């Protein structure tokens, strides 16, 4: 099977280039072979010693790329306020020492997540209050680097976007909440909305491209059939989406989403530095409109802050 030329940092090859994206919407470029190789027991090297980060910048994501000239490949970015932007991968092939603009952020907004999207991919956005929306990548037009993007999901007051993934019809979406609860739900196949492109816009560099016609959204049906409750239907971007998980006082707000299969394992970390490794298959697959189950026991006052997928090819490397 041919190896995918665009990969996550976890399986980056020595011939790849790493794109580091910060919360302030900048991207820094680093060759993998220029990063010092260290033993598993070493403490590592701080990114501030490799990249020219400002004191306010924090790394939000990292993407490994071996070929920037892949036709139809884009970087899709998502911000805390539900804005998304799709830009051709090739636009990020010319690095500068001080970094370059990846997305033009609005006031009080910040970059949350970045994925590589290719033709026929579908994107899922998830929010802290447990909402999610799935749409075709073609439903967002391609824009230049120094632009703000378009609306990906409509957020209710007090809500914010926490994650974005590429939907995999053969896998499940793991949603994790801050108090150690989570659940998996099947993505399900795409439907009739997939592949429908939005109308072209004359001025993609408009100063306020997010101000656009509101997309009518179907209300969440509390009496929806079982098939719908166990998958994420494809919609048009910009709507309110559907319930992904019930966020309550028991499980808290959503902190992240990860696409996983039964063969994967997961590394979870808390605010106080506690780490736990679990098999994805041990987490129940249930419907969207549920609270989930306990996946990590937390000490009083501690909260879950991050979760990372460990694919099968990397699991053996973590064995002691």
C-alpha angles and dihedrals in degrees: 000000000000114000117244108249091214115062144163117263090253091073100028115150124222089251093058132098120228122222112202114198121199133206088251094062100257128126127212124199124219133170113231093225090057092061110093113250112231138179123264090250094056123101094235129229126285115249090228086070091056103035132045095240122168117233091256096051123100126184109248101174144354128210126191116217130181098175124033093183099068108138115241095011119130140176109237115201130191130195134207091256094056099262119141131193131191119201131171113264091232090066089073097051096094108072129194127203093241094045129251134251112272097176133001105238126209125227114296092006129115139185113265109172144002130200135173111242127194133183115305093013120137124213129217122200122193131195135210092248093057104264126132138184130196123201140158117266087232088064088076118063121228115258138183124266098256096057135102101230133222137284114287099175135001110239127208119228111289094018128112139181115262106173150008130199139169109253116243112196090203094052139057132246113238113207117192129195129206097249094059101269128123147143143200125238126183115252091218125201122305119255141207095311093063115107097015107131126211120244116272118260120219097217112039090170094060112147092237107030093153092068099090141137111298112250112231109241130206111238117245107262110221089199095049118150121265094253093057093046090056099054143036112252119215115253137166115277119256099049130112093258126207135294111282098177136348108252111207139156087271098059103018128210125331115267100180152341130225131182109230143171128206091262094059129092128208135222114207126190132190132212090258093053101260112150129199132180121208138171113250091223090064091065114086122249106224140149127291099247095064138097097237129223135279110277099167133025112226133201117243110283094014124115136193111254110168142019128189130192116232109202119216094257091060100042094085090055090061093055115111 
